[in-house]
Amino acid sequence: MDIRRLDRQALLLTGEVISQVKADHLRWATPCADWTLYGLVRHLVSQNEGFAAAARGAGETWAVWRDGDLGDDPAAAYEASVDQVTAAFAEDDVPDRRFALPEVGEGFTVPGRTAIGFHLLDYVAHAWDVAVTIDTPWAPSAELTTAALRIAALVPDEGRGPGAAFRPRITVPDDAPQSDRLLALLGRDPSWTPTPC
């Protein structure tokens, strides 16, 4: 699996839906109960900046994961963060570097290829969060969905719940579409609908 190529697909997928976000959408609730759409997009910018820092050996401090600034143009802020993380991930030995991920735990590190897999999964899932909030299509490729499913299946049940990255898994029918199975593995209800506030 070419994890960097697939991660780029996930970033593009997310960018497509963020480009459709209007100013009045930003206060809307999302499937991520802790965030409005503004908070979710800010999280995505912050995560790109944090993963870029981690790829370059500077991911230990919390600040690099929390400083995302949307300014007056959330889509432009997102694209700037995509440029940062894409450039950082493109460096030759990144898959073999150790990435510090303090959000998982103090002193926690993983090989780059694993960290990029985490990043890919986060962006495929959050692309759905944004898309369903603003009622626009979410259509990851079959290849990207398959890769995200493989990674999602490895997420442990321990540590899921309110305030965590993922909620407990949801049961869906065995014949549910692959995309619904992915969402359910991550604790997302594929039938969630937006409630503008």
Secondary structure, DSSP 8 states (H G I E B T S, - for coil): --HHHHHHHHHHHHHHHHTT--GGGGGSB-SSTT-BHHHHHHHHHHHHHHHHHHHTT---SGGGGT----TT-HHHHHHHHHHHHHHHHTSTTGGGSEEE-TTT-TT-EEEHHHHHHHHHHHHHHHHHHHHHHHT------HHHHHHHHHHHTTS-STT-STTSSS-------TTS-HHHHHHHHTT--TT------
